[in-house]
């Protein structure tokens, strides 16, 4: 034992802990912090980044983003994210509640919902692109058969609905799996006691299951929100940001500005939008984590 009265081996134990943590810290620094600072710096400059012909512009890029096409892109991102989160979570929770029973063959049915998660998004988006075709697409033929208006990818009033539908379908399987895991962790004795006391299925759902799922619901909402804010693949494949920018999201705006430098694009505006999207994602995540903390108390 050391003369200072410290516990034996405490120094080596701490050193060992630092050794295990160091790789994570280094990777986070190299692949997260450094790129973030680099993008932040570039967002304050204008010019051709590949020729290193840069000029300090302060917040001009941010002003151009918010007053130009970037403003509607942020609004489209908010609309898509809200619709995506609501549809995927409500649908996923409903399906999970239906599957939370003991019946033969349900294990295979549950496994079916992982398919949209593991299949590449580009492949499934191409299939949905075919399904939404005006004359030959299955979806619009069904809608027309029941007297409902078509959902066209070329119509600025319905294109966002189609994109939200695809995104929610792609993600809701993950929501089903997360909710099924949460439902399996609910205390069975509480549910059995409520049933013995005469509580019906709706009462057990409203007063027991849903309150007990509050923390898991908030956590799933965080994941869903971050997924919605990063929408890109479905936009690129289904609509290319059109028609007339109706489905151009923030991340798609970054792509347009960053990879079309010869056609009016700007790496500075792309970096500015990326920083705005990062701040929005950070704020939304912190708010939702605060809600999770309150739900846990």
CORGI-V863796 format. One record per helix or strand. SS is the DSSP state (@ for helix, = for strand). FROM is the first residue (numbers start at 1). LEN is the number of residues. If there is no record, write none. Layout:
# CORGI-V863796
((SS:FROM:LEN) (SS:FROM:LEN))
This chain:
# CORGI-V863796
((@:10:33) (=:45:4) (=:53:4) (@:60:8) (@:69:31) (@:106:7) (@:115:4) (@:121:11) (@:138:8) (@:159:26) (@:188:9) (@:201:12) (@:214:16) (@:233:6) (@:250:10) (@:261:3) (@:267:30))
